[in-house]
Amino acid sequence: MQTESTKIDEDGLRKAVGVKLWNKITVKKVDKAKLTATIADGEISPELASGFLTVQKNKPYIRYTEGQKKENEDTEDE
């Protein structure tokens, strides 16, 4: 498996959106939910925001689960 995360260029975004919107989307750091909502509301364009967002892949790992049965497996015939 491999997951990914989004990095935000906070300094660049703060300069681009100004103090009023910056305060709306931050709580000492960028609040990703507030940023997403502000983009959805049209106050910040996705094009502007995308210039400050980077998707970063996390380190790959293997997940092993023991003893769980898959939903599509048939039960034993009685």
Kinemage of the C-alpha trace (Angstrom):
@kinemage 1
@onewidth
@group {chain A} dominant
@subgroup {mainchain}
@vectorlist {calphas} color= white
{ca met a 1} P 0.000 0.000 0.000
{ca gln a 2} L 1.056 3.583 -0.457
{ca thr a 3} L -0.726 6.628 0.912
{ca glu a 4} L -0.312 10.257 0.006
{ca ser a 5} L -0.666 13.605 1.747
{ca thr a 6} L -0.959 17.233 0.663
{ca lys a 7} L 1.650 19.819 1.695
{ca ile a 8} L 0.704 23.509 1.783
{ca asp a 9} L 3.084 26.395 1.085
{ca glu a 10} L 1.654 28.438 3.967
{ca asp a 11} L 3.874 31.501 3.488
{ca gly a 12} L 2.995 31.789 -0.197
{ca leu a 13} L -0.714 31.164 0.377
{ca arg a 14} L -0.847 33.757 3.194
{ca lys a 15} L 0.692 36.404 0.930
{ca ala a 16} L -1.628 35.482 -1.941
{ca val a 17} L -4.965 35.583 -0.079
{ca gly a 18} L -4.372 38.483 2.332
{ca val a 19} L -4.952 38.855 6.085
{ca lys a 20} L -8.766 38.622 6.167
{ca leu a 21} L -8.990 35.322 4.288
{ca trp a 22} L -5.823 34.031 5.968
{ca asn a 23} L -7.449 34.480 9.386
{ca lys a 24} L -10.543 32.723 8.116
{ca ile a 25} L -8.655 29.593 7.074
{ca thr a 26} L -6.065 29.344 9.857
{ca val a 27} L -5.731 28.369 13.477
{ca lys a 28} L -1.986 29.034 13.950
{ca lys a 29} L -1.553 26.852 10.849
{ca val a 30} L -3.618 26.298 7.707
{ca asp a 31} L -6.821 24.442 8.548
{ca lys a 32} L -7.254 22.121 5.560
{ca ala a 33} L -11.020 21.814 6.110
{ca lys a 34} L -11.440 25.610 6.215
{ca leu a 35} L -9.237 26.021 3.138
{ca thr a 36} L -11.307 23.416 1.287
{ca ala a 37} L -14.550 25.129 2.353
{ca thr a 38} L -13.232 28.555 1.303
{ca ile a 39} L -12.258 27.151 -2.095
{ca ala a 40} L -15.694 25.504 -2.387
{ca asp a 41} L -17.362 28.844 -1.496
{ca gly a 42} L -15.416 30.521 -4.305
{ca glu a 43} L -13.488 32.932 -2.069
{ca ile a 44} L -10.199 31.351 -3.175
{ca ser a 45} L -9.944 29.880 -6.644
{ca pro a 46} L -8.755 26.281 -7.021
{ca glu a 47} L -6.180 27.529 -9.540
{ca leu a 48} L -4.698 29.947 -7.009
{ca ala a 49} L -4.688 27.356 -4.220
{ca ser a 50} L -3.172 24.621 -6.389
{ca gly a 51} L -0.054 26.724 -6.817
{ca phe a 52} L 0.617 26.275 -3.100
{ca leu a 53} L -0.409 22.629 -2.635
{ca thr a 54} L 1.840 19.638 -3.195
{ca val a 55} L 0.709 16.008 -3.033
{ca gln a 56} L 3.362 13.921 -1.352
{ca lys a 57} L 3.401 10.144 -1.311
{ca asn a 58} L 4.058 8.555 2.058
{ca lys a 59} L 6.394 5.650 2.578
{ca pro a 60} L 4.895 2.389 1.214
{ca tyr a 61} L 3.892 -0.241 3.743
{ca ile a 62} L 2.196 -3.614 3.897
{ca arg a 63} L -0.932 -4.180 5.961
{ca tyr a 64} L -1.465 -7.691 7.257
{ca thr a 65} L -4.651 -8.686 9.027
{ca glu a 66} L -4.959 -12.124 10.525
{ca gly a 67} L -8.208 -13.995 11.069
{ca gln a 68} L -10.615 -11.826 9.097
{ca lys a 69} L -12.874 -13.501 6.572
{ca lys a 70} L -13.605 -11.796 3.261
{ca glu a 71} L -17.252 -10.911 2.667
{ca asn a 72} L -17.453 -12.798 -0.611
{ca glu a 73} L -16.152 -16.087 0.793
{ca asp a 74} L -18.798 -18.804 0.956
{ca thr a 75} L -19.654 -20.225 4.353
{ca glu a 76} L -19.063 -23.891 4.966
{ca asp a 77} L -21.836 -26.171 3.704
{ca glu a 78} L -23.851 -27.667 6.547
